[in-house]
């Protein structure tokens, strides 16, 4: 082959490769970075690599802060997104998103399709032993848009006749679940709320000791291993944005369902796998009741 012909061939390959990696042949999956972007990438990056290998298209994981989710979905900056159940309902009602799968969490050998919220205080805080005891004191949630880290607990307070914004001295938001736990531990606030499994994961990482905390409004559910203070709701859904085709969504779901418990992607994400989307009607009812999310 002449040099000119070889050059043209190489150039063509480079152009094809570039368009494959950086053009329309990319799936972008937005992931709510509830513990920060670094942890989100560490947790879900292997799933992106797995999907890339299965789909023949580059799959990019895009960590999203709480305030970045709705704008990204609305503007079509992501093709799929994995967010808390309440955020999904908002995106469904406002932007035509559609759930395509629900993750199955893994903890203590159990497959969990539901989660809740947990209200905590420092174990040495003798002034707080019930929800009513938090009246007149400082309280921290993760974000107003955090389902397990605010909305579930807010619903429990409302059911108990307590309005956090008028009955607590101050309501703050820590931005991540870890920040809330550490703020309670350090005495920066009297009490706080995070999603279930947060405490257990931080204990496993060596960040905290469970004995440093007391659980307020403690509830127990059969076959649910986490400390909990609220009702339970369906786990996070993976959803497609309005302009993502059903055919593309089907390919992604098929690949995710082929994951096994011991695969690199599931181990990194600390999940069992994926199932068909659950019914998110209870989440929508909570939004309507509290006048939040899509019903604000």
N, C-alpha and C positions, 0 to 999 in steps of 0.2 A: 504493500500500500504506500502511495506517495505521502510525503510529509503533509501536504495540504489536505489530503483526504483524511489522514489521521487526526489532524488538528480539528477539522470540522466534526469528526466523530466524537472526539473528547469534549469539544465545546457543547455538542448536543446533549451528551450525557450530563455535563455539569448543569446545563439549563434545566434538564428534566429533573435532576436531583434537587435543585434549588426550588423549583416550583412544587415538588412533592413535599418538601419540608416546610416551606414558608408561604405557600400559596393557599388555594382553597382546600387543599387536601389535609387540613388540620382539624381535629376535633379539639375544642377547648372546653374543659370541664371546670367550672367554677366550684370551689369548695369553701364553705364557711370556715374561716380560720379562728375557731372559738378559743384556741389557746395560743394564737399567734401564727404568722406565716411559716416560720421555720418548722414548727411542729406539724403544721398541716402538710407541708411538702414531704417531711420525713414519713408521715403516716400514709399519705395517698400517692406519693411519687411512684412507688412500686406498682400500684394499680394502673397508673398512666403508662408505665413501661410494658406491663402485661398487655394492656389493650392495644398498644402500638404494635406489638408482635402478633396479635391475633387479627387485627383489622386491616393491616396493610396501609394504615394511615397514622401519621404522628398524632399522638394524644398528649395534649399539654394540660397539666394541672395548674389552675390559676387560683391561688389563695385569695380570698375576699374577706375584708373586714366586715363587721355587721352593717355599716353604713354604705358599703360598696355593692351589696348583693342586688338590691332593687334596681339601681342604675345600670348595672351590668346586664341584668336580664332584660330590662326595658329596651336598652340600646342594642341588644343582640351581640354583645361582646363575648358571650359564651354560647356554646351550642347545647350544653348540658350543665346542670348545677346540682350540687349536693349540699343541702342546707337543713336547718331545723324545720320541723313539721309546720310551725306557724308561718315561717317565711315562705315555705312552699305554698301554703294556702293563699297568702297575699299575692304571690306571683301568678297563681292559677286564676284568681278572680280578676286581678288587674291587667295581666299581660298574656293570658291565654296559655300559660305553661301547663304541662301535663306530666304527672308522675308516671315513671316507667318501671321502677323497681323500689324495693325497700330493703335497707341493709339489716342484716341479722347480727346483732352485737354478740360478743363473746366475753363471758366472765365466769370464772370458777367452773369451767366446763359446761356451762349452760348456754343455750341458744336463746337470745332475748330479742323480741320484736317490739318491745315497749320500753319506755323510760319515763322518768319523773323528775321532780325537783327536790332538793334537800335544803332545809333551813338550818343554819348552824350558828352556834355561839361558842366562845372559848369555854373549855371545861372548867376553868377556874373563875368564871363569871357567875357568881352566886345570885346575881340580880335577875338573870334571865333563865327561866325554866319553861316558859310557855309563850305562845304568840302574843298574848295580852301583855306579857312582861316587856315586850319590845316597845310598847307605847312610850313616847317621850325620849326615845333613845335613837342612836344613829344606826342606819341600816344600809347595806350595799347589795345591789344586784349586778349582773354582768352588763346588761344593756337593755333598754326598753324593748328591743326587738328580740331579745334572747328568750326562747320558749321555756327551756328548763332552768335558765338562770335568772328569770324574772317573772314571766307571765303566769306560770303555773303557781308559783308562790303567791303572787298578787291575787290570783283567784281564791286561794285558800284564806288569805287575809280578809278578802271581801266577804266570803262565806261566813267568816267568824265575826263580821260586823266591824272590821278594822280597815280604815283607809290609810295606807302607808304614807300618802302625801300630806295628810292632815294630822295623823295620829303619831307619826314618828317625828323626832326633832329634825332629822336630816335624812334624805334618801340620796345616796350616791350610786354611781355606776363605774365599775372598775375596768370595763373594756374587755377583759378576758376572765375566764373562770379561775385561773390560777391567782390572778390579782385579788379576787374577792376572798379566796381562802386565806391568802397570806395577810390580807388586811384584817380579817377576823383574828387570825393567830397573833398578829402583832399588836392588837388592841387599837388599831386605827379606826375601827367601827365596832359597835357592840354586837352586831349580828349580820348575817348575810345569807344569800342563797345562790346555789349553783345547780347544774344538772346532776342527776344521779350518775354515779361511776367516777365523778371527778375526784372525790376524796380518795377512793380506792386506788385510782391510777397514780395519784400523787404519793400515796403511801408506798406503792410498789416501786416508784422511782426514787424513793428515799428522801423526798422533799419535805414530808410532814409525818407526824405520828397521829394515828386515829384517836389515841387517848387525849390529844390536845383539844378535842372538840366534843361538844354535846349536840345531839340532834333534837331540834325543836319540832313539836307536832309529829312525832315519829309514827310512821305507819309500816305495817308489815304485809307483804303479799306473798302468797304461795309461789314458790319457784322463782322469786325475784330476789337476787342476792345482795342488792345494794341498800345502804341506808337511804331512807326516803321520807318525805314529809307531805307529799301531794298525791293526787290521783295520777294514774299512769296513762300515757298516750302513745300512739304508734311511733316507731322509730323514724329516723331521717329517711326521706325519699330521695332517690335520684330522679331528676325531672328533665324533660327536654323543653327548650324554649319554643315559642310559637312557630318560628320559621324552620326549625329542624324537622326533617322529614321522618315519617313513621318508619320508613325503611332503614334509615340510619339508626334510629332508636332501637329497632329490632336487632340489628347487628350488635350493638353495644350490650343489650340485655342478654343476648345469647352467649356472648363471650363472658359476661360477669357470672352467669349461672353455671358456667363450666368450671369456675374456680372451686378448688377444694380447700378444706379447712387448714391443711398444712402447707399450702402454697405460700410463696414469698409475699405476694400481695395481701392475702388475708391475714397472715401473721403480722405484717407491718401495720395494717389497719386495725388489728385486734378485733376482727370480726369472724363470724362463721362463714358468711357468704351473702347471697342476695336472693330475694323471692319476689313474686309478683307484688305490685304496690298494694298496701293495706288501705283500709277505709279511713280517710282523714276528716270525715264528717264531725267527730267529736272536737277536733281542733278548730274547725270552722265555727262550731257552736260556741266555743270559748271566746273566739274573737268577737263574735256578735254580742255576747254577754258583756264583755269588758270594753266593747267599742274600740278595738285596737286593730292593727294590721289593715286588712282590706276594708274593715268596717269602722275605721277611725273617724 
